[in-house]
Amino acid sequence: MYLFVINSGSSSIKYQLFRWPAEQPVCSGLVERIGLPEASITHNVFTSDAGPVIRRSLPLPDHEAGLREVVGLLTDPTEGVLHDPREIEVVGHRVVHGGEAFAATALITPAVKAEIKRLFSLAPLHNPANYLGIEVAENLFPQARQVAVFDTAFHQTLPPRAFRYALPASFYTEFGIRAYGFHGTSHQYVAAQAAAYLGNPAAKIITIHLGNGCSMAAVLGGKSVDTSMGFGPLSGLVMGTRSGDLDPSIIFHLINERGYEPAQVQNLLNKNSGMLGLTGFSDMRDITKALLAGDPAAALAYDLYAYRIQKYIGAYAAVLNGLDAVVFTAGVGENDALIRALVCRNLEFLGLHLDEARNEKRAKELREINQAEARVKILVVPTNEELAIARQCVALLQSV
């Protein structure tokens, strides 16, 4: 069975094609800069001889044009892996926000699509792109079953004390204002990998997802019990362009005293803050170069970024009443040894003892970077959201 996983962003599409039950993808790729004059596609084919990497630059006005190019690559007479797109039986979609309606993966129906659309206001940068990906896939793969996997679903196990805000109850009951959490597919995947590695399904684990967007989760026995992102994906850690936690009074001050419009503040906090606001760069690789060149702004940004993570580690160790492992994942978490070192600094009292030599080594597999005798494991676990989505699709279809 061919299973195609689509992860649609506002201007990008990540994808992987699986020939299930094999969990190694047949091919994968990334479509970037959709809607801009010079879009690009990077397409990787995995065969016995490692296969070709195809790179193309071309204008792609919208997601449908991008997906049509991908279908053309999948069925290319020379480099393609399919004879016909109708060979794809299942299409799995990452959907960022499922609200309280979806605590699990769902077969996409008109009612499910209507609910995803209703939640546009809660994830205006993500759900519309996810919805568009579904509609395009329905046109391109009309014979396939379409499945939605929700980022928020993993965090539906949060207890009320963790997801409720101290607002009048009607704001929750009438408007749905609560903490939902995000990056759930990634947190669930790496927590399960870590628990299996530990041989302890009841493990107390803190997962740290560090990419352009960043979040943490406290995971107890495979269930999320707290997470750093809340009603939207703005709160919690310092991110590439998002501020993370701040005093809400700042928002009122900017509007009432400094003449900012609400839309300007929203843009400031989502797109011009975080590491970009602190350093002028949003990519950690650029910030690292600035740091090594002696830039004091980069040094402060690194320190602030790690300090915020440390505070959440302390809080979540209390929430979990102990700790078995801390897991770093996603682009920054998997590749930035300096960030990991700064985060683990001065946390020996929690049982975190970093092995500096292990931390500096690069690998594509799960690995320990703690000292051998350390009570708490410090793990680097590569995330694979597309594989996690594929597994959830199969589990759903086997149950219906």
Secondary structure, 3 states (H helix, E strand, C coil): CEEEEEEECCCCEEEEEEECCCCCCCEEEEEECCCCCCEEEEEEECCCCCCCEEEEEECCCCHHHHHHHHHHHHCCCCCCCCCCHHHEEEEEEEECCCCCCCCCCEECCHHHHHHHHHHHHHCCCCHHHHHHHHHHHHHHCCCCEEEEEECCHHHHHCCHHHHCCCCCHHHHHCCCCCCCCCCHHHHHHHHHHHHHHHCCCCCEEEEEEECCCEEEEEEECCEEEEECCCCCCCCCCCCCCCCCCCCCHHHHHHHHCCCCCHHHHHHHHHHCCHHHHHHCCCCHHHHHHHHHCCCHHHHHHHHHHHHHHHHHHHHHHHHHCCCCEEEEEHHHHHHCHHHHHHHHCCCHHHCCCECHHHHHCCCCCCEECECCCCCCEEEECCCCHHHHHHHHHHHHHHHC
